[in-house]
Amino acid sequence: MKRWLFDILIALDQLANVLLKWPLNWLFGIKGFGHPDETISSVLGKHYQMCKLCRAVCRLLALVDERHCRKAIEWDRGYRRHG
């Protein structure tokens, strides 16, 4: 049951990443959101060094789950960061 609930939460996170692609890319000033097989936290973690707002959100998430964004990064998923 616990794993099932975790899988549902991941799926909802991925859905939110797709549905909110344009607003999130605009808000964070990056072009990384929107891939259907990646979570929002993974995108934030990939852009942590380049985006102040990404760092701020990751620090907030770390209050609940230490190093959350770093642990969530899926390098083989999503859009590649250029630069």
C-alpha positions, 0 to 999 in steps of 0.5 A, spaced: 500 500 500 505 504 501 509 503 495 502 504 491 501 511 494 508 513 493 507 511 485 501 515 485 504 521 488 510 520 483 505 520 477 501 526 479 508 530 480 510 528 473 503 530 470 503 537 474 510 537 470 507 537 464 500 541 465 504 546 468 510 546 463 509 553 460 508 557 467 513 553 470 519 555 465 516 562 465 516 563 473 523 559 474 526 563 467 529 556 465 527 551 459 527 544 463 519 543 465 514 539 461 517 532 460 512 527 461 517 522 465 520 527 470 518 530 476 518 537 478 524 536 483 528 533 478 528 539 474 529 543 480 535 539 482 538 539 475 538 547 475 540 548 482 546 551 480 544 556 475 537 558 478 536 562 484 529 560 485 530 553 484 535 553 490 530 557 494 525 551 493 530 546 493 532 549 500 524 549 502 523 542 500 530 540 504 526 542 510 522 536 509 526 531 506 534 532 506 537 533 499 530 532 496 532 535 489 539 532 489 536 525 490 530 526 485 535 528 479 534 523 473 539 524 469 536 520 463 530 523 463 527 530 461 530 535 457 538 536 457 540 542 460 545 546 455 550 551 458 
